[in-house]
Amino acid sequence: MNPLLDCTSCPRLADFLADVRAKHPDYHGRPVLPFGDPKARLLVVGLAPGLHGANRSGRPFTGDYAGILLYETLHAFGFGSRPVSESADDGLVLTDCRITNAVKCLPPANKPEPSEIKTCNTFLAAELAASKEVRVILALGLVAHKAVQMALGLKQSALAFGHGARHDLPGNRVLIDSYHCSRYNTQTRRLTPEGFHDVFRLIQTELA
């Protein structure tokens, strides 16, 4: 059993998850573990589980709107065995890609507090330290971008977030930024499928 599943280090999040489990006893309702290839060269970092998405299914970006564009794109670029992620046992396989979140627990209103991001960052830091094969990190949104910097011990002012921005990291790694594939960003066309595909073309170039 992964010890992360029993983490209660953030009291507000732990209390909120307990309430969610009481209302939705069939939901995963616990910290959500990373999903994908353990030897992946691409690590996708999101924000946090969604109430009726990863918090329900137990798999990152699975069961809510934000996962639609992500898994379609992963499939289109050869990282996913199918274009839809429906449940944790649907047989989907990721190749050379793993997905994780800056915060592993569902936060109220989808907004983790700075102290919670910092506390949970120890898990992301450990994951990055153990993932020697990771060469490209895709940060979905500003929170993920900052969490990656924190996990690597970089100053928050060191790298400026920008959609499609590329940053050199220590250890011959690269950080690439994208707007988060949330319903808001896609419906307002801040993030289009074409714009997201451009980011993945950049990733392909880095991994070639």
Secondary structure as UniProt FT lines:
FT   HELIX           3..6
FT   HELIX           11..23
FT   TURN            25..26
FT   STRAND          35..36
FT   TURN            38..39
FT   STRAND          42..46
FT   TURN            51..53
FT   HELIX           54..57
FT   TURN            60..61
FT   HELIX           66..76
FT   TURN            77..78
FT   TURN            88..89
FT   STRAND          97..101
FT   HELIX           108..110
FT   HELIX           114..130
FT   TURN            132..133
FT   STRAND          136..140
FT   HELIX           142..151
FT   TURN            152..153
FT   TURN            156..157
FT   TURN            163..164
FT   STRAND          166..169
FT   TURN            170..172
FT   STRAND          173..178
FT   HELIX           183..187
FT   TURN            188..189
FT   HELIX           193..207
//
